[in-house]
């Protein structure tokens, strides 16, 4: 008899399928409703806490909006137990941003994200948050973060802020990261950025250019007089072709004076592979002249003031010194960036007759095709094997 009654109750629950949401107040403010759970064969209570929502009046206003939206969804056939993959969509958008910041900070601490990536995403999130707060009707809840909002934000970045196509694409990369986070952590069911495209490569003009020989000489002369330690930093980028982030993490013990080499460990290398590059004698001579080898071998080569020290200094210090001191003093164009020294170094080596394979190994490029990009057009030679080729036709 009990089994028959249970079957009847289950059948009634399935026919009823849901109850309308209502607000409960007290020590804990929450909205509750019942919906049919197919897995249990009965109505199951769903609770949504709203204690974190501001004042009592704000809670009531939020609850009214949420109850209205939930009722419409339930009437249209939505079931929270069937679609439980986004049950946090009614959380506050500001809380989701805090969660995202904490999450990517953990990724940084665990070595998954680079410091530059973390810094960019934190900045992009702040810009998005400030832009949203400035809207006539800013979004307050995660479900409002949709494709339309992403498009409007990208237009703001590209058109109103007049940023470059590359910067706009970087913001899109951030939005994709944030959207993936929201889906992964059950805030949303689908990524709002799906279908949003990056601007074509034709628009992405290279923002830096190779430094002319005469300007390279001016740079050398100025640093020789004003800052020989930063001249050594420039040597590492220009002759050793080591990336700034890697330069910042090098220690004196990584240098072999006898072999004239420097070891780049896989723990600091961008491609996660260890390598050894050749040090021209002029670099070692400058290091000896500046007394770098008098410091403990465990010291970072470039710590404070670009001198050896036990404290690690972010590679941003190189770009800052370049933009704040070198560019104004030498009146360099904005296309002359600190990283231009590496492009210039590769080009100069190829122009001087160094074979492409040697340059590839020094630059630690993944293939000769990457090195070939830097080969100046005026020194590209014809393939001697094809000069007298006649063929059948």
N, C-alpha and C positions, 0 to 999 in steps of 0.2 A: 504493500500500500504506500509506503514511504517513497519507493522508487518511482511509482506512478506520479505522486505529488511533486517530486523533484523534477521529473520530466515536464510536468505541466508548468512549474515555475520557470524552468529554463526556456520553454517555448514562449511564455509570456514576456520574459526578459528580452528575448530575441525580437519579438514583435515590437516591444516598447523601444528598444535599441538605445535610447538615451534619455536623460533628463536635462532640463535647462540649467545653465550655470547660475549660481547665486553667491553673493558675498557673505563671508563670516567675519565678524570683528571681535576684538578682544585683545588678549595678550599677543596672540598670533592672528594676523589678518591673512585670509586666504579665500580663494574662489574654488568652489567644488561643484562637480556634476558627476553623473553616472553615465557610463557608456558600455555597451555590450562587448564583452571580451570573448571572442570565438574560442580562444585557447581554454578558457575556464567554463565556457557555456553559460555565463551569467553576467549580470550587470556588475561593473567594477567601478569603484569611486576614484575619480581623478581630482587631485588637489594641486593648486598653483598658489604658492606663497607670494605675498606682495608686501611683506614687512619692510623691504628695502626701499620702497617707493615713498619718499618724502614725508610730508605732513598728512594728517588725517584727511583733509579736504582733497589733497592730491591723490591719496590712496582711493578715495571714493570716485574721483573723476576717472582715474586709470581703470578701476574695477568696472565702471559702467561701460567704458569703451571696449574693454576686454570681453566682458560678458556678451555684449552685442556682437562682436566679431566671432566669438566661439559659438554662439547660437546659430549664426548664419552658416558657419562651417558644418556644424552638426546637422542642420536641416538639409544641407547639400550632400550629405552622405559621409562626411569625414568621420573617421574613427581614430581616436588617439592611441588605441592599443594595436591597431593594424599599422598605423603610420607613426611609430614611436621613434623614428630616426631623426626627428627634429623637435623634440619636446621642450627645447629651451628657447624657442623662437620668440617667446613673450618676455624674455629677459630684457633689462634695460641695455640700450646700445652702449652706453658709457661703461657698464660693467663688463660687457664683452670685449671692449677695447682694453680694459685693465687686464683681463684674462689673457688677451693676445700678447700684450707687452710682457707680462710675466713669462709666458710660454717661450717667446723668442729670446728672452734673456737667458732662460735655461738652455736653449739651443746654443747660444753663444758660449755659455760657461762650459758646455759639454763638447765644444769644438766642432759642432755641426755647422754653425753660421760663422762667417768671417766678421771681424769687428766692423769693417766698412759696411757690410750688408746690414748688420744690426743697427748701426747708426742711421743708415738711410731709411730703413723701415720705421724706426722710431720717429724720425723727422716727418716722414710721409704721413704716418698716423696722426701726428699732431696737426699737420696742415689740414688733413681731412676733417678732424674733429673741430678745428676752428672754423673751417668753411661751413660745416654743417650748422654750427651754432649761429652763424651769421645769416642763415636762410630765413625767409619769412615764416616757413613752417618746417623747422628742423625735425629730423626723425628722432624718436625717443626709444623705440623698441627694435629689436634685432630683425623682426619680420619685415620692417620697412626698408631694410638694406637690400635693394633689388637692382636689377639691371639698369633701370631708368636712372637711379641715383648714381650708379657707377659712370654712366655715360655723361651725366651732367657734371660730375666731378672732374672727369678727364677733359671735358670742354673748358672747364674753369682753369685747369692747369695749363692747357695748351693755348687757349685763346685769350682769356682774361689776364692771366699772369704772363702771357707771351713767352712761355718756356719753349725750348727747342724740341723737335720731334723726339730726340733721344731721351730727354727728360720726361716727356709724356709717356714714352714706352717704359721708362723706369717706374713711373707711378702705376702703370698698368700691371707691371710685375708685382708691385706691392699689393694691389687690389686682388690679384690672383692668389697671392700668398694668404691674405686675410680671408678671402672667400673659402679657400681650402681649409683653413683653420675652423671657420664657422661650421662647415659641413662635418669635418672630422669630430668636432666637439658637440655635435647635435644641436647647434643653434639653427641651422638651416638644412633643408633637404637637398637643395641643388645649389651649385655655385652661380651667383649672379653674373660672373665675368665670362661664363661660357659663351662663345661666339664673338666676343670683343677682340678685335684684331690690332696688332701692333702696326705702326706706320711703316711703310715700305722702306727698304734699305736705300732706295734712290734719294730719300729725303734726309738720310742720316749722314750728312757730310762730316768728315773727320774734323774734329775741333782742334786738333794739334797738328803741327807741321814740323818737318825737319828744319833744324837750325842751320842757317847759312854759315860757311866756313869763317867769314870775317866776323860774324857775331859770336861764334865759338871762341875765337881768339880774344875778343873783347871780354867775354865771360871769364876766360882763364886769367886774363890780366887783372880784372877787377877783384876776383876772389883771391888771387895771389897776394894782392895788397891788403884786402879787407878781411878775408876769412878763409884761411888755408884749410881749416878743418872741414868746412863745407865743400871746398874744392875736392877734398878726398871723397866725400859722399858722392859728388858728381862723377868722380873717376869710377866708383863702384858701379854706378848705373850705366855710364857711357862705355867703359872698357870691358867690364865683367858681365854686363847685360843682366844684372841681378835685379829683380823687382824690388821696389821700395819696401814693401811689407817684409820681404825676406832680408833685405839689408838691415832693417831695424832689429831683427832677431839674431843676427850673426854675432858670434863671440870670437875673441882673439884666438882661442884654442882651435877654431875651425881653419886657421891659416897654417899652411906648411911653407915656411920661408925657404927651406932647402929645395923643395919641389916646385916652388912658385905656383901653388894652387890654393884654392879655398874650397872647403867642403860645405855643401848645402844639404842639410839633413832632410829626410822625408817629412819630418814633423813641422818644418817651417816652409817647405816648398809648396808652391801653388798646386802643382800636379801630383803632390803626395809621393814623389819619387826622389830619392837622394841622387846627388850628382856632384861632380868635381869640375870646376872651371879654372882656366889658366889666368894667373895674375901677371900682367906685364911688369917689368922691372921698375918702371917709373912709379907705380903704385906703392910697391914695397919701399922704394927710396923715400917717398914722401912720408910714409908711415914712420920710418926710422927717424927722419928729420924732425917730425913732430913729436917724437918720443912715445908713440902709441904702445910699443912693445915693452915699455917699462911698467905698464899696468898689469895686474893679475890676469892670467890667461882665461879665467872664467868671466871676466868683464865683457859686457856688450861692447862692440867696437864703437858704436855711436850712441852714447847716452846723452846726458845733459850737455848742451852747447856743442854737440857733435863730437864729444871727446869720450874715451873709454870710461865706463862706470858700471856699477852693479845694478843700477836702476834702468829698467826698460823704458824706452821713449817711443811713442807711437810714430809711425812713418808720416803722419800728417804734419809733423814738424818740418819735414823737408819741403812739402808743398807750400806751407805757410811762409817759410823763409824765402822761397822763390818768389811768391806773389807780393810779399810785403817789402822786400829789400832789393832783390835782383832785378825784377821786371821794372820797377820805377827808376832805379839807378841807371840801368842800361837802355831804358825806353824800349823794351822788348814788346812786340805785339802780343795780344792775348793768346794767339795761336802757338806761341812759344811757351810750352808748359814744361814743368820739371821732367815729366815722363818723355818729353821730346828728346831728351838726351839719349835714351835707349834707341829710339828710332834712328837718330842721327848716328849713333855708334854702329848700328848694323849697316846702315847705308855707307858709312865711311870705310868700314872693313871690306865690303864688297867692291867699292870703288877703288880701293888700294890694291885689289888683286887677290885678296884672301878667297880661297875656294868656298863655295856655298856650304859644303859639308862641315868644314871647320867652324864657320859662322853659326850653322845650325846647332852644333854641339855646344858652342859657347853660350848661345841664347837659349839652349834647352827647348828648342821648338819641337813639336810633335812630328813634324815632317818637313821635307825640303820645300813643299808647296808653301808653307807658312813663311819660310825664309825668303822664297822667291818673290813674295809680295813686296819686300823691301828693296829688291834689286833695281837700281836706277835704269831707266829706259835706254840711256845713251851708252851703257856698257853691256847691254845684252848682245851676245854674239849668236850668229847663225850656227846651227848644228853642222859640224864638218862632215858628218856621215851622210847628210842630205844634199850637200852642195852640188855634187855631180851625179845625183841619182836621176835615172832616165825612166825606168819603169817600162811597162809594155805599151801603154796607150801612146 
